[in-house]
Amino acid sequence: MDKSSDEPPTSAVLLDNCHFSQVVFNNVEKFYVPGGDITCQYTLTQNMVPRGKDWVGIFRVGWKTTREYYTFMWAPLPSDTHSDTHSDTHSDAAAQHQIQFKAYYLPKDDEYYQFCYVDQDGVVRGASVPFQFRAETEDDILVVTTQGEVEELELQNKNLHEENKELKASCANLQQQNINLQEELKKTQELQNNVESLRSNIEKLELELNSLRKENKHLKEQDDCRGAELHQLKEQIQNMSSDKDRLASRLRAALEHMDQLQSQVLNYEKEVENLSRMNHDKTEQLQSLKEENRRLRMSRTQENPRDENDALLRHLPRAGEGSSFSGVPQAPGPTLEGVLLFGNPYCAAGANLGAGAADVASLRQCPLCNEVFPEDTGTSQYEAHVQSHLLQCPHCSQSFDKSNKQVFDDHLLCHGLE
């Protein structure tokens, strides 16, 4: 597997915080021949609990964080290994595994590298001894001749180990100092920012102070002007008080005049009511006359025509006195043709037969315009002609002559006052 596949979980954990003793790498060669696959064998101790995202990577010696891997392979879980030569789990022994790295993904230089086991949190759990990718030569064969040299090398290794501890402690101290310095630098920058902010605030306050001073001066000038305006307002108030008294007296006089007008309105309403009552009486008289006229016309064929005309002559003076129609003709004298509603068929008694026939043909005459209608004129046509001279009240059944429209208007006014 190479870097082009899914990226493994890494972290920025430093070397001194890793746990190298939980995974032990076995049979690591000092040299691996370039161009060939290599097999990495390692053992999981009892303190190591493998997880699904653990991986084994090849790192160049001198790496600082797990992000600096060259290539990697996913570490199989104990249940994934079924080799006859290796056991997955032991009750009292550590679990051993192996991973094969293909030659295509291995480094091509002769730098020193090492295997590292990294868990899914990006923490190193074990690291191997360094190795190189080059052919082994005879110069690389070490020959230990004496026990003294071995003891000397062990002593040097021990001293180097002590120096490494001191360097780690010094490095940790320097890192802590660096952290402290960064915090102090951050505080210093914050203080500097606060100082600059205070300076800008002071400048703004000075500008506001100058503006307030100018505004205060302007307000003092306005105060002097307001004093003079206040004096003028007091004088205006005094003048308005006197005007108020005059207006109050005028208001009282207007109220008295309004009371008088209201009394006059009441009198006018009473007069209108009396006129309306009189108009109603006259309208009833007119309706009575119309009804009587209709009865007379109905009985015309049954009674003597001369007796009918005599009856009409007796009723006409009374109708002229009681009706509100100014257009109804009054009896001018003894002549019957100008008075009778339907004409006098006997006015030409003793005349020739042709003249008598003409008088009989004119039996209907309009009581308002004196227009004469032939005998063959229908009753509906005659009544429509008479009705055209009348004004019908929209509130009641009374009718009024168009020539006396004032009475009709007074009648409508009475309805409006009800």
Contacts in CASP RR format, 6 or more apart in sequence:
PFRMAT RR
TARGET T0000
AUTHOR 0000-0000-0000
METHOD contacts of the structure
MODEL  1
MDKSSDEPPTSAVLLDNCHFSQVVFNNVEKFYVPGGDITCQYTLTQNMVP
RGKDWVGIFRVGWKTTREYYTFMWAPLPSDTHSDTHSDTHSDAAAQHQIQ
FKAYYLPKDDEYYQFCYVDQDGVVRGASVPFQFRAETEDDILVVTTQGEV
EELELQNKNLHEENKELKASCANLQQQNINLQEELKKTQELQNNVESLRS
NIEKLELELNSLRKENKHLKEQDDCRGAELHQLKEQIQNMSSDKDRLASR
LRAALEHMDQLQSQVLNYEKEVENLSRMNHDKTEQLQSLKEENRRLRMSR
TQENPRDENDALLRHLPRAGEGSSFSGVPQAPGPTLEGVLLFGNPYCAAG
ANLGAGAADVASLRQCPLCNEVFPEDTGTSQYEAHVQSHLLQCPHCSQSF
DKSNKQVFDDHLLCHGLE
1 71 0 8 1.000
1 72 0 8 1.000
1 73 0 8 1.000
1 74 0 8 1.000
1 105 0 8 1.000
2 71 0 8 1.000
2 104 0 8 1.000
2 105 0 8 1.000
3 71 0 8 1.000
8 53 0 8 1.000
8 55 0 8 1.000
8 57 0 8 1.000
8 69 0 8 1.000
8 72 0 8 1.000
8 74 0 8 1.000
8 118 0 8 1.000
8 122 0 8 1.000
9 53 0 8 1.000
9 55 0 8 1.000
9 118 0 8 1.000
9 120 0 8 1.000
9 121 0 8 1.000
9 122 0 8 1.000
10 65 0 8 1.000
10 66 0 8 1.000
10 67 0 8 1.000
10 69 0 8 1.000
10 118 0 8 1.000
10 122 0 8 1.000
11 65 0 8 1.000
11 66 0 8 1.000
11 67 0 8 1.000
11 121 0 8 1.000
11 122 0 8 1.000
11 123 0 8 1.000
12 65 0 8 1.000
12 67 0 8 1.000
13 65 0 8 1.000
13 66 0 8 1.000
13 122 0 8 1.000
13 123 0 8 1.000
13 124 0 8 1.000
14 64 0 8 1.000
14 65 0 8 1.000
15 64 0 8 1.000
15 124 0 8 1.000
16 168 0 8 1.000
16 171 0 8 1.000
16 172 0 8 1.000
17 123 0 8 1.000
18 123 0 8 1.000
18 124 0 8 1.000
18 125 0 8 1.000
18 126 0 8 1.000
18 127 0 8 1.000
19 123 0 8 1.000
19 124 0 8 1.000
19 125 0 8 1.000
19 126 0 8 1.000
20 124 0 8 1.000
20 125 0 8 1.000
20 126 0 8 1.000
20 127 0 8 1.000
21 45 0 8 1.000
21 47 0 8 1.000
21 126 0 8 1.000
22 44 0 8 1.000
22 45 0 8 1.000
22 47 0 8 1.000
22 48 0 8 1.000
22 117 0 8 1.000
22 125 0 8 1.000
22 126 0 8 1.000
23 42 0 8 1.000
23 43 0 8 1.000
23 44 0 8 1.000
23 45 0 8 1.000
23 48 0 8 1.000
23 117 0 8 1.000
23 125 0 8 1.000
23 126 0 8 1.000
24 42 0 8 1.000
24 43 0 8 1.000
24 45 0 8 1.000
24 94 0 8 1.000
24 126 0 8 1.000
25 40 0 8 1.000
25 41 0 8 1.000
25 42 0 8 1.000
25 43 0 8 1.000
25 115 0 8 1.000
25 117 0 8 1.000
25 126 0 8 1.000
25 127 0 8 1.000
25 128 0 8 1.000
25 129 0 8 1.000
26 41 0 8 1.000
26 42 0 8 1.000
26 43 0 8 1.000
26 96 0 8 1.000
27 41 0 8 1.000
28 40 0 8 1.000
28 115 0 8 1.000
28 128 0 8 1.000
28 129 0 8 1.000
28 131 0 8 1.000
29 131 0 8 1.000
30 129 0 8 1.000
30 131 0 8 1.000
30 132 0 8 1.000
30 136 0 8 1.000
30 140 0 8 1.000
31 131 0 8 1.000
31 132 0 8 1.000
31 133 0 8 1.000
31 134 0 8 1.000
31 135 0 8 1.000
31 136 0 8 1.000
31 140 0 8 1.000
32 38 0 8 1.000
32 106 0 8 1.000
32 131 0 8 1.000
32 132 0 8 1.000
32 133 0 8 1.000
33 133 0 8 1.000
33 134 0 8 1.000
33 135 0 8 1.000
34 103 0 8 1.000
34 106 0 8 1.000
34 108 0 8 1.000
34 133 0 8 1.000
34 134 0 8 1.000
34 135 0 8 1.000
35 103 0 8 1.000
35 106 0 8 1.000
36 103 0 8 1.000
36 106 0 8 1.000
37 100 0 8 1.000
37 101 0 8 1.000
37 102 0 8 1.000
37 103 0 8 1.000
38 100 0 8 1.000
38 101 0 8 1.000
38 103 0 8 1.000
38 106 0 8 1.000
39 98 0 8 1.000
39 99 0 8 1.000
39 100 0 8 1.000
39 101 0 8 1.000
40 56 0 8 1.000
40 73 0 8 1.000
40 98 0 8 1.000
40 99 0 8 1.000
40 100 0 8 1.000
40 101 0 8 1.000
40 115 0 8 1.000
40 128 0 8 1.000
41 96 0 8 1.000
41 97 0 8 1.000
41 98 0 8 1.000
42 56 0 8 1.000
42 96 0 8 1.000
42 97 0 8 1.000
42 98 0 8 1.000
42 99 0 8 1.000
42 115 0 8 1.000
42 117 0 8 1.000
42 126 0 8 1.000
42 128 0 8 1.000
43 94 0 8 1.000
43 95 0 8 1.000
43 96 0 8 1.000
43 97 0 8 1.000
44 50 0 8 1.000
44 78 0 8 1.000
44 94 0 8 1.000
44 95 0 8 1.000
44 96 0 8 1.000
44 97 0 8 1.000
45 94 0 8 1.000
46 94 0 8 1.000
48 125 0 8 1.000
50 75 0 8 1.000
50 77 0 8 1.000
50 78 0 8 1.000
50 95 0 8 1.000
51 77 0 8 1.000
51 119 0 8 1.000
51 120 0 8 1.000
52 74 0 8 1.000
52 75 0 8 1.000
52 77 0 8 1.000
52 120 0 8 1.000
53 74 0 8 1.000
53 119 0 8 1.000
53 120 0 8 1.000
54 74 0 8 1.000
54 75 0 8 1.000
54 117 0 8 1.000
54 118 0 8 1.000
54 119 0 8 1.000
54 120 0 8 1.000
54 125 0 8 1.000
55 72 0 8 1.000
55 73 0 8 1.000
55 74 0 8 1.000
55 75 0 8 1.000
55 117 0 8 1.000
55 118 0 8 1.000
56 72 0 8 1.000
56 73 0 8 1.000
56 75 0 8 1.000
56 99 0 8 1.000
56 115 0 8 1.000
56 116 0 8 1.000
56 117 0 8 1.000
56 118 0 8 1.000
57 69 0 8 1.000
57 70 0 8 1.000
57 71 0 8 1.000
57 72 0 8 1.000
57 73 0 8 1.000
57 115 0 8 1.000
57 116 0 8 1.000
57 117 0 8 1.000
57 118 0 8 1.000
58 69 0 8 1.000
58 70 0 8 1.000
58 71 0 8 1.000
58 72 0 8 1.000
58 101 0 8 1.000
58 106 0 8 1.000
58 107 0 8 1.000
58 113 0 8 1.000
58 114 0 8 1.000
58 115 0 8 1.000
58 116 0 8 1.000
59 68 0 8 1.000
59 69 0 8 1.000
59 70 0 8 1.000
59 113 0 8 1.000
59 114 0 8 1.000
59 115 0 8 1.000
59 116 0 8 1.000
59 127 0 8 1.000
60 68 0 8 1.000
60 70 0 8 1.000
60 107 0 8 1.000
60 111 0 8 1.000
60 112 0 8 1.000
60 113 0 8 1.000
61 111 0 8 1.000
61 112 0 8 1.000
61 113 0 8 1.000
61 114 0 8 1.000
61 130 0 8 1.000
63 69 0 8 1.000
66 116 0 8 1.000
66 118 0 8 1.000
66 122 0 8 1.000
66 123 0 8 1.000
66 124 0 8 1.000
69 116 0 8 1.000
69 118 0 8 1.000
70 107 0 8 1.000
70 113 0 8 1.000
71 101 0 8 1.000
71 105 0 8 1.000
71 106 0 8 1.000
72 118 0 8 1.000
73 99 0 8 1.000
73 100 0 8 1.000
73 101 0 8 1.000
75 97 0 8 1.000
75 99 0 8 1.000
75 117 0 8 1.000
76 97 0 8 1.000
76 99 0 8 1.000
78 88 0 8 1.000
78 89 0 8 1.000
78 95 0 8 1.000
78 97 0 8 1.000
79 88 0 8 1.000
81 88 0 8 1.000
81 97 0 8 1.000
82 88 0 8 1.000
86 96 0 8 1.000
86 97 0 8 1.000
86 98 0 8 1.000
87 93 0 8 1.000
87 95 0 8 1.000
87 96 0 8 1.000
88 95 0 8 1.000
89 95 0 8 1.000
106 133 0 8 1.000
107 113 0 8 1.000
107 133 0 8 1.000
108 133 0 8 1.000
109 133 0 8 1.000
110 132 0 8 1.000
110 133 0 8 1.000
110 134 0 8 1.000
111 132 0 8 1.000
112 130 0 8 1.000
112 131 0 8 1.000
112 132 0 8 1.000
113 130 0 8 1.000
113 131 0 8 1.000
113 132 0 8 1.000
113 133 0 8 1.000
114 127 0 8 1.000
114 128 0 8 1.000
114 129 0 8 1.000
114 130 0 8 1.000
114 131 0 8 1.000
115 127 0 8 1.000
115 128 0 8 1.000
116 124 0 8 1.000
116 126 0 8 1.000
116 127 0 8 1.000
116 128 0 8 1.000
117 124 0 8 1.000
117 125 0 8 1.000
117 126 0 8 1.000
117 127 0 8 1.000
118 124 0 8 1.000
118 125 0 8 1.000
119 125 0 8 1.000
144 150 0 8 1.000
269 417 0 8 1.000
272 410 0 8 1.000
272 413 0 8 1.000
272 414 0 8 1.000
272 417 0 8 1.000
273 414 0 8 1.000
273 417 0 8 1.000
275 410 0 8 1.000
275 414 0 8 1.000
276 410 0 8 1.000
276 411 0 8 1.000
276 413 0 8 1.000
276 414 0 8 1.000
279 324 0 8 1.000
279 398 0 8 1.000
279 407 0 8 1.000
279 410 0 8 1.000
279 411 0 8 1.000
279 414 0 8 1.000
280 398 0 8 1.000
280 411 0 8 1.000
282 322 0 8 1.000
282 323 0 8 1.000
282 324 0 8 1.000
282 407 0 8 1.000
283 324 0 8 1.000
283 398 0 8 1.000
283 399 0 8 1.000
283 400 0 8 1.000
283 411 0 8 1.000
285 319 0 8 1.000
285 322 0 8 1.000
285 323 0 8 1.000
286 322 0 8 1.000
286 323 0 8 1.000
286 324 0 8 1.000
286 325 0 8 1.000
286 398 0 8 1.000
286 399 0 8 1.000
287 397 0 8 1.000
287 398 0 8 1.000
287 399 0 8 1.000
289 315 0 8 1.000
289 319 0 8 1.000
289 323 0 8 1.000
292 315 0 8 1.000
293 341 0 8 1.000
296 308 0 8 1.000
296 311 0 8 1.000
296 312 0 8 1.000
297 342 0 8 1.000
299 308 0 8 1.000
300 308 0 8 1.000
300 342 0 8 1.000
305 345 0 8 1.000
305 346 0 8 1.000
306 346 0 8 1.000
309 336 0 8 1.000
309 340 0 8 1.000
309 343 0 8 1.000
309 344 0 8 1.000
309 346 0 8 1.000
312 339 0 8 1.000
312 340 0 8 1.000
312 341 0 8 1.000
312 342 0 8 1.000
313 331 0 8 1.000
313 336 0 8 1.000
313 339 0 8 1.000
313 340 0 8 1.000
316 330 0 8 1.000
316 331 0 8 1.000
316 339 0 8 1.000
317 330 0 8 1.000
317 331 0 8 1.000
319 328 0 8 1.000
320 328 0 8 1.000
320 330 0 8 1.000
324 400 0 8 1.000
324 401 0 8 1.000
324 404 0 8 1.000
324 407 0 8 1.000
325 367 0 8 1.000
325 368 0 8 1.000
325 400 0 8 1.000
325 401 0 8 1.000
325 403 0 8 1.000
325 404 0 8 1.000
326 401 0 8 1.000
326 403 0 8 1.000
326 404 0 8 1.000
327 368 0 8 1.000
327 369 0 8 1.000
327 401 0 8 1.000
327 403 0 8 1.000
328 367 0 8 1.000
328 368 0 8 1.000
329 338 0 8 1.000
329 339 0 8 1.000
329 367 0 8 1.000
329 370 0 8 1.000
330 339 0 8 1.000
331 339 0 8 1.000
332 338 0 8 1.000
332 339 0 8 1.000
333 339 0 8 1.000
335 347 0 8 1.000
336 343 0 8 1.000
336 344 0 8 1.000
336 347 0 8 1.000
337 343 0 8 1.000
337 344 0 8 1.000
337 347 0 8 1.000
338 370 0 8 1.000
340 365 0 8 1.000
341 365 0 8 1.000
341 367 0 8 1.000
342 363 0 8 1.000
342 364 0 8 1.000
342 365 0 8 1.000
343 362 0 8 1.000
343 363 0 8 1.000
343 365 0 8 1.000
343 372 0 8 1.000
344 359 0 8 1.000
345 356 0 8 1.000
345 359 0 8 1.000
345 360 0 8 1.000
345 363 0 8 1.000
347 359 0 8 1.000
348 355 0 8 1.000
348 356 0 8 1.000
348 359 0 8 1.000
360 375 0 8 1.000
361 374 0 8 1.000
361 375 0 8 1.000
362 372 0 8 1.000
362 373 0 8 1.000
362 374 0 8 1.000
362 375 0 8 1.000
363 375 0 8 1.000
364 372 0 8 1.000
364 373 0 8 1.000
364 374 0 8 1.000
364 375 0 8 1.000
364 377 0 8 1.000
364 382 0 8 1.000
365 371 0 8 1.000
365 372 0 8 1.000
365 373 0 8 1.000
366 372 0 8 1.000
366 373 0 8 1.000
366 385 0 8 1.000
366 386 0 8 1.000
366 389 0 8 1.000
367 386 0 8 1.000
368 386 0 8 1.000
368 389 0 8 1.000
368 401 0 8 1.000
369 389 0 8 1.000
371 385 0 8 1.000
373 381 0 8 1.000
373 382 0 8 1.000
373 385 0 8 1.000
387 399 0 8 1.000
389 401 0 8 1.000
389 402 0 8 1.000
389 403 0 8 1.000
390 399 0 8 1.000
390 400 0 8 1.000
390 401 0 8 1.000
390 402 0 8 1.000
391 399 0 8 1.000
391 400 0 8 1.000
391 401 0 8 1.000
391 402 0 8 1.000
391 405 0 8 1.000
391 408 0 8 1.000
392 398 0 8 1.000
392 399 0 8 1.000
393 399 0 8 1.000
393 400 0 8 1.000
393 408 0 8 1.000
393 411 0 8 1.000
393 412 0 8 1.000
393 415 0 8 1.000
395 412 0 8 1.000
395 415 0 8 1.000
396 415 0 8 1.000
398 411 0 8 1.000
400 407 0 8 1.000
400 408 0 8 1.000
400 411 0 8 1.000
401 407 0 8 1.000
END
